[in-house]
Every structure is written in C-alpha cells, then in structure tokens.
Amino acid sequence: GLAKILKEEGDQVACIIMEARTPPAEGFLEGVRNLADQYGIVLIFDEIVTGFRLALGGTQEYHNVTPDLAAFGKSMSNGLPLAAFLGKREIMQIAEDLTISTTYGNEALSLAAGLATIRELKEKNVFEHTWKMGQKLMDGWLRLGDELSLPLSVNGLAPIGAFDFHLDDAQLKQDVWTLFLQEAALRGVLFRRGGLNFISFSHKEEDIQLTLDVCREALEIIQTALEKGDVGGHLRTWDIRA
Ligand SMILES: Cc1ncc(COP(=O)(O)O)c(C=O)c1O
C-alpha cells in the first residue's frame, strides 16, 4: 500500500504521521522508516498513547525504530497536563525562528511532575510490572473466552491491551457490550467499550484478579443471555456507546 502510493506520489508527500499502538507485522515499521528515508519524507510518530506506557522511550524504543519527530503526552506526567513535541535537531531548529506564544508556557508544575514521573518509572522498574500485569489480564480474558465459548478476541500490547466481541449482528454486539459494561460497573469495575486498558503501577496482582473475577461474572451472564437469545432483556441501562 504505502510503497505503491509513494512510488506514484512520493515527491508530493511532506510527512508520514502514524501511531504504532498494536503489534505491527514483522518488519513493517522498519519498512516505513526506509521508505521515508528513500523519499526524503519526515516520519512522525504520535506517541500520545504509547509514550511512557510501552517503555520509557515509547513505541520507538520498544520497536527500535526512530522517527524524525514525535509527540508525547498523557501518561508522561502521571495526570498533570503536559505534552511534548520533539525530534531531530535540523527540523526542530526551524521553530527557533518562529514566534510561538503560549499563555501557560512558563508553567512549571507539570514539568516537575514529568520529571518526577520519569524518575519513578526508572527507579521502580515500572514497565516490568505493567507488562506483567497487562499480560495476566490479557491471558485471563483469552482463557475466559475459551472456557465460556464466547466470540471474544484480545488485541494490543500488554500495558495497553483490549478485547472485543465478534458478533456479526451489529445491534446484538452493541447490546452485548452494554450488558458487559453494565454488569462490570455493578461489580465496581469500569470498562470502556473496546477501549484500551491502561495498566498503571498501582494495579497490583489482586486488582487484576478482582478485575478478571468481575469479567467472569459478567461474561457468564452474557453467555446465558446469548444462549437464551435474551441479551436485550438483561439491560437495565440505556445504550452505552463509549
Ligand atoms: C493517539 C492520540 N493522538 C492525539 C490525541 C489528541 O491529543 P490532544 O487532545 O491533546 O490534541 C489523542 C487524544 O486522545 C490520542 O489518543
């Protein structure tokens, strides 16, 4: 796909902006990097979700492929508002000659939070923990799907894993998700429909186990409801879409 487009219009392309949040096919990211180099295109990674979650250096460290520019945010300051745009000197240098005015440019609290976050991530070996806990959660979902014979698939990388229901009937799928969210929430665990599940250092073994226990109860209800063809009858809430 990309190689063909660039062959036809490569000289018109200024940059490639992409995210690498799911496991790429073998050699895919290296292939994009090579194509960008071949056509003189700036490669930009959006690391807003992956940064400070897959590794300290984000998806580029995890996959060992370096973009020309990258955007980071979200977990880089553990909840305080902070984002960063960074990259190769020859490109970033251009900003030196631009007037960039920001009302909150001198704000330092979030910067302190960012530094403290990086220190904690390093000192406490946080990524080893989040990968381990995330894998436990993903393995648990897979096992539950198998045991209960549900059309459930697991996707993504362990610290930011997700699952989904595979049902051809769009309304049924919608209702199954709503029922899942409803039953999990009633048991104290909030999920988002198909959303990424971000593992943090605060998620310990017992939290993952509790989450899986709640998933089991919710999925058992779904299994019975699917068997009886009565998923809609179990809903006690309006349609939950997010
Ligand atoms: C991958 C990704 N990129 C960019 C953004 C947008 O960030 P902002 O709202 O700060 O512009 C988001 C927001 O969720 C995101 O998930």
The ligand as an ORCA input file, in Angstrom:
! r2SCAN-3c Opt
* xyz 0 1
  C      -3.148      8.921     19.720
  C      -3.639     10.290     20.052
  N      -3.101     11.339     19.425
  C      -3.522     12.605     19.695
  C      -4.519     12.844     20.616
  C      -5.009     14.254     20.807
  O      -4.443     14.873     21.855
  P      -4.944     16.368     22.197
  O      -6.369     16.237     22.642
  O      -4.044     16.801     23.269
  O      -4.815     17.170     20.953
  C      -5.097     11.796     21.307
  C      -6.154     12.055     22.293
  O      -6.726     11.198     22.876
  C      -4.660     10.481     21.012
  O      -5.205      9.426     21.639
*
